[in-house]
Amino acid sequence: GIIPQICEACERLKFKAPSEIQAKSIPIALQGRDIIGLAQTGSGKTAAFSIPILQELWNSPQPFFACIMSPTRELAIQIAEQIEALGSTMGVRCATIVGGMDMMTQAIALSKKPHVIVCTPGRLVDHLENTKGFNLKHLKYLILDEADRLLDFDFGDEIDKVLKVIPRDRHTYLFSATMTNKVEKLQRASLVNPVKIEVATKYSTVDTLLQYYLFFPFKYKECYLAYLLNELAGQTTIVFTTTCLVSQKLTLMLRNLGFQAVCLHGQLSQAKRIGALNKFKSGSRSILIATDVASRGLDIPSVDVVINYDVPQSSKDYIHRVGRTARAGRSGKSVTFVTQYDVEWFQRIEAAIEKKMDEFPLGKDKENVLLFQERVSEACRIANMVSKKKKKRKKK
């Protein structure tokens, strides 16, 4: 029952068959029901909620028809890109309203009365409170994407403010990778008699993902990273760290060693974040060093390897990180670094995903790893000097 305009766009985007979440949720959405969709990352959620919205927009066009909330700026930008691509034959107007961008430019975009707003909650509330003439009194669709992460980022108050100023008579879709108590509470506040669609077990990784670990002393961590990336040369790789500082230093270290690396973390300006992501997506850089802000929903189609440089602090974060590879039926591999300080966290993750990981097969090469130590130490020393200089400049 999908209109030809959307079918044509799907063909252009080379969508051959609907994913499981799309096949289960689109027919229910077209019946006008509210939806809770539980699906692991990389399952095609964006099209699952975009297609019903665009179909209804075609039937009864109006400005401010739908509002899609996302936890991060990068994800919001990507959702907007996909909606524009799916609605390319319909003339859909879409505005991206996120933090880190100029308020006035966004106010002008809103004054042009877009059909769809894709936003982060904080910036949407800023505009609702401060932008003259802007309101969502006639909104037809509200979508809460990555709802568990929206609440992890403490957007609960902003979401409540939005719920108070939009019509009760609307359609609401809530999508989440996990069902937490906070998400259940949000569901009760925002959805009416929803249909629950679940296509992922609580903590699951896809079958096409090969999951490994590497165990070594903490002091050789940078050395093992450089060695492994050298072994994986030519493969696109995301390296996850837990802090912005570590991601920045590793990027500098790897560049000093001649690797094509860029970093993505929360302390970068919006322009730098988009720039880094675009370099990685276009293939001009093959290594992305990222914090968890980048681990959810980013549509980077073909990542070959995920390296957990720092063991994630929860099994939920582990699932989200390794969900960057082995997407849409492709194969991929993940390698988690485990030092003497990480054993307990690592065992918790194995218990949660109900899987014993194999050690990454370095074989006889294990002795060669430490041959990198001298060069890596020098690269780290230079990276630390550069970091200190940057800090001094900022203080001035």
PEWO-V57628 format. One line per field, one symbol per residue. psi: psi as a letter, one per 20 degrees, with the letter a starting at -180 (. if undefined). A space follows every 50 residues. Layout:
psi=???
//
This chain:
psi=jpqhghgghhghjkogqqrghghhhghghiijqqpoooqrqjikhghhhg ghghghhhhnpqqlgqpppqhqgghgggggghghghjhiikpppponrri rpggghhghhijmqhppprqgghggghhhiopiprkijphpppoqlhhhg hhjljggggggghhjqqhnrpppppqhqnrhgggghghhiqolqppopjq rgnqqqhjpoprrpprqhijghghgggghghjpiqpppopriqggghggh ggghhhjjqnqqqoriiqqgghggggghgghijipippoqrihiipipmo hmphqppngppqiqhghgghgiiirlqlirrrqqpppoaiiigggghggg ghilppqqqpnhciihhigihigghggghgggggggggggggggh.
//
